[in-house]
Amino acid sequence: MNPVKHVAIIMDGNGRWGIKHKKSRNAGHRAGLNTVDLIINHCINHKIEFLTLYTFSTENWKRPKNEIVFLFKLLENFLKKKINKIIEKDIKLKFIGELSKLPKKIQKSKKLSKKKTIKKKKLQVNIALNYGSKIELIKAIKKIKKKNIKLNEKNIDRNLYTKDLPDLDILIRTGGTNRLSNFLLWQLSYTEIFFVKKLWPDFKANDFNKILNKFKNIKRNFGSI
């Protein structure tokens, strides 16, 4: 039985869910937050220690401006309204990505949320914001060159946004699209990947349970026979 320590999720399908239900794309993003709550609770129940959520990519800036503004406002409100419950549940928040380029209000919310939860231990939720794996790798290599240390696998690991995180066990992508979309490309080397047809707001605890149960029975060779 394989233990599950670190799960990452590409939460795809919010906009399509909103349109499918004859609402706006933004309504889909709002509905997706309910699934975030559900999965966070499920991770705690299953004693999963790390959950990494692909929240906003470096490519997402190409979306309509009103949708981008809504997404950041939604995140800002989520952090403000949920912070006390997050603290009560012993959840630590960490943010990864090109954070200095985010709107000032989000940077302020991020900084405050990180400070308030820094000593929490039950579950660490990593929020990937303005994240792009290719940029992450380029920055890591630049850091290595600046430090004048050897360019090798270990030093790349130590200079990524995820330097303090354990290897990924599971990646889940909802929404019926079978691609990685520039997410954790280096870190996913030996991760078990599950593509799910359901749109993110329709992803339920039972869907998560099926993936966890399947993972626990996979023979993981890590390149060996």
Buried (B, 14 or more C-beta within 10 A) or exposed (E): EBEBBBBBBBBBBBBBBBEEEEEBBBBBBBBBBEBBEBBBEBBBEEEBBBBBBBBBBBEBEEBEEEBBEBBBBBBBEBBEEBBEEBBEBEBBBBBBBBBEEBBEEBBEBBEBBBEBBEEBEEBBBBBBBBBBBEBBBEBBBEBBEEEEEEEEEEBBBBBBBBEEBEBBBBBBBBBEBEEBBBBBBBBBEEBBBBBBEBBBBBBBEEBBEEBBEEBEEEEEEEEEE
